[in-house]
């Protein structure tokens, strides 16, 4: 009887330890990151044209931007000692919302990446934006004068669809979500 009680006590302690570890989980642990979403910077040929695309066609909201001095840009290795302005855009007004940062460098002959397909060039190839209603998203895109690459493509047997767009510089944007 005593042996069964000890075994039961050990099992209870193990279960309690596993429960406590699971309850703490990743959120209970100290993260190496202060925010778990990422921002992406996009160098554009024409920041006004791109800002219009990201706000009107995709539904982003512009936040305040910021300036980068030529010293900071050069000393950090971002640019070759040129000052520039970064405009920030978000999909929602939330502290953890991903930010798209648009900037241009007038007078600089930047190379355009080959974005005919996602496998045309190495590096970052596309942005994925999850939408709650593909039909409404495509209507907004068309209202802004943008034509999807193709009609929304149904993903398997689900009610989720993939719609490919290209921004003014040819960067690929995919909208994924259900049709309502």
N, C-alpha and C positions, 0 to 999 in steps of 0.2 A: 504494500500500500504506500509506504514511504517513498519507494522508488518511483511509483506512478506520480506522486505529488511533485517530486523533484523534476521529472520529465515534463510534467504539465507546466511547472513554473518556468523552466528553461524555454519551452515553446511560447509561453505568454511573453517572456522577455524578448525573445527573437521577434515575435510578431509586433510588439510595441516598438522595438527598434526600427524595424522595417517601416512601420506606419509613420514614425517620427521622421525618418529619412525621406520618405515619400512626401510627407506634408511640407517639409522644408524645401525639397526639390530645388530646381534651378532658381526659382524666384527667391528662395531663402538664402541662397549662396551669394556671396559678393561677386558681382559681375565685373568683368574686365571692361565693360562698355557702359557709358553714361546714358546711351540711348540705343535701342535695338533696331532702329530704322536707319537707312542710309540716305545721304544726299547725293545728287549727281550734278556735275557741272557740264554744261554743253556750250562749246564755242560755236557761235553762229556767224554766218555771213552778214546777216542783217537782224540785229536784236529786236527791232520794232516789229518786223514781219514775224519773227519767231514768237514774240510775246503775244501777238494777236492770235497765232495758231494755238498756243498753249492755253490761253484764256477762253477764246471764243469756240474753238473746235473741240478742245478736250475738257474745258470746265475748270481749269486751275484758277486760283485767286492769287493776285500779286501781293506779296508782302513788301516791306521795306527792303531796300538793297543796301549794299555797302561798297566802299571804295577800297581798292588795294593800291598802296603807294608803289612807286617804281622801285624803291629800296626793298620793301617787303617782298614784292614779286620777284625781284632779282636775287636777293640774298637767300630766299627760301628755295629757289630753283623753279618756281612756277613759270616765269616768263623772263625774257631777256631785258630786264630793267625798263619795263613799260608800266605806267600806271593804268589801271582799268577799273571799271564799275561792274558790279555783279548785281543782277536783278533776281529776286527769289520768288518762287511760285509754289503753292501747295494745293492739294486737293481738298483739304479740310482744315479748319482752324483748331488744331489740336497740338499740344506740345510735342508729341512724337510723330507728327506728320512728316513724311518724306518731302524733301524740298528739291525742286529742280532749279538749278542756278544757271541763268543765261547770261552770256557776255559776248561782246564782239570786240574786234581789234581793227578799227578802220585803218586802211593804208597797209595792212599786213597781208601778204599773199599766203594764206594758210592752205595746206593741201586738203582736198576733200577726200574723205574715206569712201571706198567703194561699198555702198550699201544696197546694191541691187538685190542681193539675198543675204541672209544672215551668215552664210559661209563664204562670202566674197572677200572678207578681210578678217584679219586677226583682231582681237580686242573686244571691247564692249560692242555688242551688236544690236541690242534692242531694249526698249522699256516695255514692261507689262503693266497695264493698268486694269485692275479688276473693277468691273462696273456692275451695278445692280440691275440694269436693264439695257441690254444690247440695242434694242429697237430705239429707245430714247437717245442713247449715246450716238448711234449712227445718224439719227435725225439732226442732232446738234452739230455733228461733223459736217453734214451736207449743207445745213443752214449757214455754216461759216464758209462755204465755198470749197470745201475739201472733199475730194472723191476717194473713198476707200480703194485700196489696191484691188480687192475683189469683194464680192458680196460676203457677208458673214458665213463662216464655215462651221458646221455643226461638229462638235467634239464627241465622237462616239454616240452612244445611245442617250446621253444626258440632254438636258435643255441648255447646255452651255455652248456658246459660240465664240469663235475667234475672228476678229476683224482686224486686218492690217491696214495701217495708215503710214504715211511718210510726212515728216515735218518739212518746213521750207528748205532745209539743207539735205533732205533725203534720209534722215535718221528714221529707223523703223520703230513704230509704236504699235503694240498689239493691245487691243481691248478684248477682255475675256469676261463673259457673263451670260446670264440667261436672257432669253427673249420673253417679254411680257406682253 
